[in-house]
Amino acid sequence: MTSPHTLPPPTPYDRGLALLQRLEGREPPSLVEALGDVAPDLARLAIGFVYGEVLARPQLALPQRQLVTVAALAAMGHARPQLKFHIAGALNAGCSSQEIVELMIHLVVYAGFPAGLNGMFAAQEVFTERGVPHQPAPPAGAGAAAADRYRAGWEALCRIDGSAGTQVVASLAGVAPYLGRFIVEFAFGDVYTRGGLDLLQRELATVAMLSALGHAAPQLRVHAHGLLNVGGTPEQLVEVVIQVAAYAGFPAALNAMRVVQDVLAERASISAA
């Protein structure tokens, strides 16, 4: 029984409100003001569930969670106000402008150049509105010979995705060998080898993007392996998919979780053999 002098534990809404105020940097949050006259219950549900139950979980650090959210929203491509909000939230959570920019460059591999460009324009607006200084990184790999690009990309592919990735490239040899070469040279040789994000951040973002897109189960399987190969934990892998439910919906998260279950079971059986 709680004593008269003991405060009751915070409710999910209380936790969510505190976290949202931390990410937005204002009190009360704009979500409460925006929906107060028309749908206050929607604001309470969003704050209590998304921020108080999902984002408050300890399996991912807050900067990781904000990168996951920005990755999912940017990949989906139809939630610009929320994308800008969470770019600002990522900065408030401790992410750098360089990490945000690098995330948008990484995005082009999985959602295409239009999504990457739109995400970059949104980030640029946030930087300008907040007066965030940003110095572009020097060009990476400028003038590299084709053989060097391919070698660097192949090494990165093998390190990150292992046999799951090399099998994808091998499967293209008889029908579209240049597509396989572009995957190696561009995606892994040009993008994955850049600075700004470490490999775990890249794979957390990739799993979030592919889960949110909802139509790339084979590629999600490859990158679920990739996240574990670069030092991510099963708990972090599962947590990314749980978080995607808040932004892309439960069907997308459920479909992604089935892929994750298969990957974890496969790796468990190999370890037990």
Helices and strands as residue ranges (DSSP letters): H 12-24, H 30-35, H 40-45, I 46-54, H 62-76, H 80-92, H 97-111, H 113-130, H 146-171, H 177-182, I 183-192, H 199-213, H 217-229, H 234-248, H 250-272
